[in-house]
């Protein structure tokens, strides 16, 4: 069964669900900070300037969605629906999704210029010596009660060294803690 999405004044919603996104930007920032605390980041980490869902949109990757539903124990339908709605389009990382200003946002044109040939990673390391690699992440899907969250995060450290996947978080005693993770790619 295909999801039906409706364009609203505040983004997209799945037919039969609330037209408003779950949570606030501040809620998404808390979850993103919890996720970034668990992955390796340098002092000044390079991040792609636009968010990425980790899925092939529109419609999403059916196999990956099925895999997530089966392997992220406890993933709620409303959390996944909010994730898909918020990530239907890419969003700027700056200023809302750059915790503490420690991320260096780099646009697609600059990435293409840096990685235009086989010397891309050497060029990257000369230009961004404080960053071990690149990071990409999604907007955060939340349930209505803002007690469950899901996001995509991926890192690349060299041509054949990197990984990405989907993270599930639960809010326990006011803190976001990892509740599960599934990989979507590895190089």
Number of C-alpha atoms within 10 A of each C-alpha: 3 7 11 11 19 15 11 10 8 10 16 23 23 17 12 9 13 14 19 15 20 24 18 11 12 11 16 22 17 16 27 25 15 16 21 15 10 10 11 11 18 13 10 15 20 23 23 20 22 20 21 23 24 22 18 12 13 10 13 16 13 12 9 17 13 10 14 21 15 11 13 17 12 13 21 15 11 18 24 22 24 29 24 26 23 23 25 22 16 14 16 16 22 15 9 13 24 18 15 7 13 14 23 19 20 15 13 12 9 11 14 11 12 18 16 12 10 10 10 17 17 13 16 20 14 10 11 15 12 13 20 20 22 22 25 20 26 26 31 30 29 30 21 15 10 16 17 26 30 30 28 28 24 22 22 17 15 15 11 9 11 16 16 20 19 21 20 27 23 21 16 10 7 8 13 20 18 18 17 16 18 16 16 17 11 13 11
